[in-house]
């Protein structure tokens, strides 16, 4: 088979090696929400209207919390089963959810978490951080207060988040992947935190990586990745990709 007659998904990835076809089911992937319940509600309705009754899966790419003002509200909304029965939902873990879980078992994480948005999450659960960054006893109390205030369903939500998902020619992860490592051997640190090693690499990957984590002025798509973090907490723009029949389109608030 010549390169010109290869299926589009193999030509697009620049390789003659066999690769999975696009999934048959419509998939929506949602970028970083960061406590913006208002944007999530609007984008959810846009997705429902766009699907128009077609069965679909929504894959959330993580970072539901921090920075925005209603992290607790975002999780409550997602747990309320807001989508029609024609939808299934898959929830991935972001580095911010991982840090919240770390803080519950290790209060020393508190000062660094507060620097990148944890304070807003604490307030959304009715908990306040200590005034001093170096107040060790204060952070221990804050961690215990958060554990006491977290609804059981919210804690289960954070604990059960998946690290990645594969659907046909797509691989979904919060931050991206380590291009030096096979996809089935990626570690949690890479899936949740990677940036330059993934973004600045140009080699062909076995799947198209669909990710958030690194804010950009708009969604991005090329032969190796689809980036969906449009900085919702600052820009007021929350973005989703619709993946259907090998085509990519975008929906934004």
Secondary structure as GFF3:
##gff-version 3
##sequence-region A 1 253
A	DSSP	three_ten_helix	3	5	.	.	.	ID=ss1
A	DSSP	alpha_helix	8	12	.	.	.	ID=ss2
A	DSSP	beta_strand	26	30	.	.	.	ID=ss3
A	DSSP	alpha_helix	37	51	.	.	.	ID=ss4
A	DSSP	beta_strand	56	60	.	.	.	ID=ss5
A	DSSP	alpha_helix	71	79	.	.	.	ID=ss6
A	DSSP	beta_strand	87	91	.	.	.	ID=ss7
A	DSSP	alpha_helix	95	105	.	.	.	ID=ss8
A	DSSP	three_ten_helix	107	109	.	.	.	ID=ss9
A	DSSP	alpha_helix	110	115	.	.	.	ID=ss10
A	DSSP	alpha_helix	118	124	.	.	.	ID=ss11
A	DSSP	alpha_helix	136	149	.	.	.	ID=ss12
A	DSSP	alpha_helix	152	159	.	.	.	ID=ss13
A	DSSP	beta_strand	164	167	.	.	.	ID=ss14
A	DSSP	beta_strand	170	173	.	.	.	ID=ss15
A	DSSP	three_ten_helix	183	185	.	.	.	ID=ss16
A	DSSP	alpha_helix	188	193	.	.	.	ID=ss17
A	DSSP	alpha_helix	196	199	.	.	.	ID=ss18
A	DSSP	beta_strand	208	211	.	.	.	ID=ss19
A	DSSP	beta_strand	220	221	.	.	.	ID=ss20
A	DSSP	beta_strand	225	227	.	.	.	ID=ss21
A	DSSP	alpha_helix	232	235	.	.	.	ID=ss22
A	DSSP	beta_strand	239	244	.	.	.	ID=ss23
A	DSSP	beta_strand	247	252	.	.	.	ID=ss24
###
